[in-house]
């Protein structure tokens, strides 16, 4: 190969190399329309039929220390359950009650005992709005969902005690009446859930926080709470037995 041909061949190889490098660089640069968008964190209601969350009732749980947990209640998901809860709120039942059960990674439960761990008496129960009781309820027990505790032996024994789910627990679906979700204050719920527990709780109780997390009030802040309360008064209720009244639980 002559010197001139060698020079032409070398120039051609260089041009091919530059072209390959340029093409490779282009492939590594994403076009604007191909740029991945940040994954949106979906709230609980996005998993529901939107029509079930059009009518909402907002409420705030205020603890005596000033911490708050904000709730969104869904009367179209569980109308009797929401009406019962709103009625309890309007009657100021929850003031002075505590979160008497705390299980990290599972639930916190409240609405039944006072700061001295005396059971607050109730006279009425509400029909359990969940599948095993023959009632459709599409709200899954995901983190942040609020649901009603009940005696393990009675589908229709829920009265005042409620629980907030700390970690996804879909196996509770169909067994408990989920009726809303936390919209703000899950850090407060997590703090309660991770609190140190009493070493020797009173008989019949378990996983009782050593620190007292007392509810100063629950307030309905927006939504048709008045109508929900009226519906609760019209809903037939039954009276729980004393033994059922002391054991509203969430089964693991």
N, C-alpha and C positions, 0 to 999 in steps of 0.2 A: 504494500500500500504506500502510495507516494505521500510525501509530507503534506501536500495540499489536501489530499483525501482524508488524511488523518485529522487535520484541523476541522474539516467539514463534519466528519463523523463525531468528533468531540463536541462540537457546537450543538449538533442535533441531540446528543445524549443529555447535555446540560439543559436544553429547552424542554425535553420530555420530563426530566427530573423536577424542574421548576413547576411544570404544569401539574404533576402528581401532587406535589407539596401544596400547591394552591388549592387543588380540588379537595384534598384531605382537610385543609383548614376550613373550607366552606362547609363541609359536612359536619364539622364540630360546632359550628355556630348556628344555634337554633333561630329559626325565623320567629318574629314577634308572635304570630298566631299559633306557634307551636309551644310557646312558653307555658309551663304548667302553672295553673292558678293555685293559690293556697287552698288546702282542704278546709271547707267550712265545718265548724262544729255544730251539729244539729241538736236542737233542743227536743225534749221529749215529745212535744205536740206535733213535730214534723213527722213522726211515725204514725200519726193518727189521721183518720179522715178529717180534712180541714173543717168540715161542718160541725164536728164534735167539739171544736175549740173556738168557735166563733163567739159564743156566749161564755164569758169568763167572769169569775168573781175573785177579786184580789184581796188578800188578807196578809196581815203581818203578825208574827209571833214575837213579842217583846219579852226578853228575860229581865229579871230584876237588876242584873248588872249592866243593862243597857244594850246588850247584843240583840240583833234582830235576824229573823228568818222570814223572808218574803215568800208568799205562796200564790199560786194561780190555781183556782178550783174550776172544775169542769162539770157543770150541772147537766150537760148533754151526754156525758159519759156515764155518770152515776148520780142521777137526780135525787134519789131518796137519801143517799149517803151525804151528798153535799148539803141538802136541806137540813139533815140532822146535825151536821157539823156547824152550819150557820146558826141554827137554833141554839145550840150549846154556847156558841160565841155570844149571841145576843143576850142570853141569860147569864152571862158572865161566869159560866161554870169553870172555865179553865184558869181563871185568876187564882194564884196560890197553889196550883198543881205543879208537878215537877216532871222532868224526864227521869223516870225511875229505872230505866233499862238502857244499857249502852253496850253494844257489841261491835267492836271495831271491824270494819269490813263487811258488816251485815246491816244492822238497823239501830236507830235510837227510838225509844218508845216513851210516850208520855200521855198526860190527860186523865190520869186515874187516881193518883196519890198526892197527898200534900207533903209539905217539907218534913213532917215528922213520920212520913211513910204510913200515914193512916189512909185507908181507902176512902175515897169520896163516894158517897152513895149515889146511885142512879135509879130511876124508876122505869125507864123505857129502853127498848132496843130497836134496831132498825133492820129491815130485810137485807140480807147479804146480796149485793149486786155483783155477782161473779158467776163464771160458767158452771161450776159444780153445783150451784144453787139454781141453775136453769136460766140465768140472766146474762146476756152478752155484755162484756166489758173489754174493750180493746186497748186499754191503757196498761202497758207492760210495766212490771216492777223493775224499771231501770233506776240507776243512780239519781237521786233527787225526787223520786216519786213519793207522794204521801198516800197512805192507805190506812184502812181501819183494822185494828186488832180485834180478835173475837175469841170466845171460848173454843178450844179445839173440838169440843163435842157439839157445837151449835153453829150452824151456818147463819142463823138469824139472831145471834147473840151479841153483835157489836153494839156499843152504846156511846162511850165518850173517848175511849183510848185509841190513839192513832200511832202510826210509826212512819219514820222517814227512812227510805232506803239509802244506804251509804255506798253500796256497790251493786252492780247489776245482779238481780236475783230473779230471773225470769221463771224459775221453778215455782214461785209463789203465784204466778198468773193462774187465774181460774179458781183460786182458793180464798183470795182476800179482795176486798173492794177498794181498788185504787181509785182515787178521785181528784188528784191534782198533782202539781209538781212545784218544787222549790225554784224560784226565779232568781233569788239572791240570798246569800247567807249560808251556802253549803260549807264554808269554812267554819262557821259556828257549829253546824251539825257534826262536822268531822272532829272538832275539838271535844264535843260531848262524847262522841263515839270512842275516842281514844283516851278518855279520862281514866285514872286509876279507879279500881272497883273496891267496894266494901269487902272485907275479909269474912265477915259473918253477917250477911244480910238477914232480915226478918224472914220467918218461915213463909214459903210460898212465893218469894221473890228471888230473882237471880240476876247477876250482872248489874248490880246497883252501883251507880257512881258514888265514890266516897265524897266527892264534892256535890253540893246541892245546886242543880240547875233549875231554878224556879221560874215559872212563867208569870210575869207580872200581868200580862193581858194578851188576848188575841183580838185584833181589830179588823173589821171588814172595811177596806179602804176604797173599793170601787166595785161596780157590778151590781146586779139586781139581788143583793143580799136579802132585802126585805121580802121579795117574792119567794125566795128560797125558804125563808123562815116560815112563811105562811104555808108553803107546801109541806114542810115538816109537820106542822100542826095537823094537817089533814091526812097524813100518812098513818095508817093503823100501826100501832106498836104493841109489843108484848112486854111483860115484866119479867126480868131475869131472876132466876133463883139466887140465893145468897152465894152458893158455891160457884155458880157461873160468873157472878159479878166480880169475884176476886181473881179470876184467871183468864183475863183477856190476853191472848198470847199470839206470837208469830212463831210458827214451828220451823225449826231449821231443816 
